[in-house]
Amino acid sequence: MVKKAFSAPGKALLVGGYLVLDPQYRSYVVALSSRMHAVVSQAAPCDKKGFKITIKSSQFNNDEWNYMVEGEAPFVVRELDGRKNPFAEKVVEVIMNYCQPAPNRMGDILVEIYSDPGYHSVGTSILKRNSYKEFRFHDETITKVPKTGLGSSAGLVTVLVSALLSIFKPNLDVGAEEDLVTIHNLSQVAHCQAQGKVGSGFDVAAAVFGSVMYQRFDPELINKLPAADSLHYGQALRQLIDETDWKFMHENITLPPGLRLIMGDVNNGSETTKLVAKVKTWYQQNIPRSLEIYQKINQGNVSFIEGIGKLVSLSKESPSEYSSMLESLNSGTDFESYDIFRQIRQAVEQIRSKFRLITNESGADIEPLVQTQLLDQSLNLKGVLTGVVPGAGGFDAISLIVTEKSDIPSQTQNDSNFSSVTWLNLRQQNMGVKDEVPEHYANFT
């Protein structure tokens, strides 16, 4: 029996929210240590006209989806029990039409999905572990457990694509740029089709490549694909994946040494699609003023990215000065006398102030009042450089850039302002999708 395993990181879009939908704007995406996992195995072929792909997650009340693959391209897969999971379904459909296997020569495939603690609110879940991994097991189905906004759907799609692709392409190497681009392109297609629209793709890019400076691809690349049941779909898909230059930027980045990310979950996720729809409507109704506001946000984004870059350079060129700066930040004394710290804080405040304006005018809760208060209070904590509601905003977990030495949970332990916050045990992780050891996913107790 063939057995392989892969994982992909979550993400926090620190700057670039909403503007990332336009290819002209840069965004800054930090990949996180909480990862999605897929363990794939294939039974020996048997003499039958089709094969079954089972995708299951024992973490969520034994959620399971069974897809039958029969006939020939174009493959339109069907779930045997009528159960809906658009992301899993589209991955299966995209991979089948890209790889175009002969169903009568295939053995059944099983993919087991796991998600690290951090993707979902803790609730009444039970922590189970073995010698290698630990996961939280919930008594509800996955649709009923609140998400924290780390990009679970992008992570799921990326590891599913990697797992299934490895069955049909046994020499798949997730350490090779060419194979990573293939995984990225397939994942973007599946993710966009599952959502019913072409998103910006930054979450998939982070899941595949890790922490990146990102500028999106042209959405028409995916929009121009024929319908999945079209006779030309497989050929068009292969051409798009293998022969087309998507012209997107994914430059690997890292937070400056001595700084890390911490996220605070308020146990109340957001529906990104609804937020985006409201902001789009507001933007169209307020041109050219809305464009001017976007340009102000972009100025803040660029200033933030430049400030982070200056810190990385300073840490290499003048380690002692850099160390003193971190100490002042950690102690909470006089750190705003440093120009770079002040630049980063002012850049983020410029971004946040414009998003608060859009919140008030559009009705989209990009930075609702409760999150404004939480971020403002967080800026008073020792060791905190800055903080945002990442991505599309809303009630997802807040992100703070803090010093490695800071202990945010202990500072906020008895503070009523933070009584609703659960600090997630996360850190930056530069690596995107990677191989795992299949045997590390057994015997959780």
Order of alpha helices (4+ residues) and beta strands (2+ residues): beta-beta-beta-beta-beta-alpha-beta-beta-beta-alpha-alpha-alpha-beta-alpha-alpha-beta-beta-alpha-alpha-alpha-alpha-alpha-beta-beta-alpha-beta-beta
